[in-house]
Amino acid sequence: MTAAWLVHIYTASGAVLGLLSLVAVTAGDVRRAFLWLFVALVVDATDGWLARRLQTADRLPSIDGAGLDNVVDYVTYVFVPAYLIHATGLLPAGASLAIAGAVLLASAYGFSRTDAKTADHFFTGFPSYWNVVALYLYLAQLSAWLNAAIVLVLCGLVFWRIRYVYPSRMPVWRAATLAAGFAWAALVLWLIWRLPDRSGPWLLASLAFPVYYAALSFVLTGGSRRTA
């Protein structure tokens, strides 16, 4: 039972990491904010594996690990990134708060869907990777209105029931996807660590994995519909 409690505390620590990121944003230290969000991403990528390995659902059935994970994910994947996008001036001044609010509302809907995660381990609808979106918008330094368009399109994709792969539990291409994901995570950490320096080809190189992820999701979505 002790091990199960430790796993749940590990999951819950993501909320603290989100708070630390929020404090960093308000202090104007965007680099530190993204570093805390990266650590939260690592926690989220590993806590499910630990929970299954240690059978926390059987050892501590009074705690809903999936529910806890959703609460923490909304903080670190949605709320803090939405605030970061707003607070750093990435959106048009007159519409920034409304667009950040749209992120919160769309993702609240996405998290509440009963089919947000399928039985065969896919996400349905854009899986609220707003921490990644916030980082790319911050690094790319596009126009505020273009950023707004990107954010609103992604909000719309939350409602479009495309299936997106769940890298750590996907039924096919898991090893290749995880290997590519680890390489991408290392490159993303390097991008954050270098801030405010944005020079070099690293940003464009890092886009290879998101493109692969989206393409694989669309291919598998099409395949599942043909076999349904």
Residue, then its C-alpha position, 0 to 999 in steps of 0.5 A: m500500500t505504501a508503494a501505491w500511495l507513493v505513486h499517487i503522490y508522484t502523480a499529484s506532484g505534477a500540480v505543484l510543478g504547475l504552480l511553480s511554472l505559474v509563479a515563474v510566468t508571473a515573475g517573468d522567467v519564461r524559461r524556468a516556467f517551461l522547465w517546470l512544465f517539462v518536468a511535469l511532462v516527464v512525471d505524466a509520461t511515467d506515472g501511468w507505467l508505475a501505477r500499472r507496474l505496482q498495481t495501485a488500483d488493486r492495492l489502493p482502490s479508494i483512490d481513483g488514479a485516472g481521476l487524479d491524473n486528469v485533475v493534474d493534467y488539466v493544470t499542467y497541460v491546459f491552465v498554466p499553458a493558457y495563462l502563459i500564452h496570455a501573459t507573454g503577449l503571444l495573442p492579440a491584446g484585445a482578444s488574448l483573454a477570450i482566446a485563452g478562455a476558449v482553450l480552457l473551455a474546449s479542453a474542459y469539454g475534452f477532459s469530460r468526454t466519456d470517450a476521451k480515451t478509447a478502450d484500445h488506447f487512443f485519445t479522441g479529439f485534440p488531446s490538449y497538448w497546450n504545453v507543447v503548443a505554448l512552447y512552439l508559439y513562444l519559440a517561433q515568434l509568429s504574429a499574434w493574429l497567426n498565433a490566435a488562428i492556430v490556437l482557435v483551430l486547435c480548440g476546434l480540433v478538440f471537438w473533432r473526434i479524430r483518434y490520436v495515438y497514446p504513445s506509451r500504450m498504442p497497439v502498433w508502432r509503439a517502440a518506434t514512436l517511443a524512441a522518436g518521442f524520447a529523442w524529441a523530448a531531449l531536443v525540446l529540453w535543449l530548446i528550453w535550456r537555450l532560451p532566450d537564444r532561438s538561433g539554429p535549426w533546432l526548432l525546425a528539427s524538433l517539428a519532425f516528431p509532431v508531424y510524425y505523430a499527427a500523420l500516424s494518428f490520421v493514418l490509424t484513424g482511417g484504418s480503424r474506420r475501414t475495419a470497423 
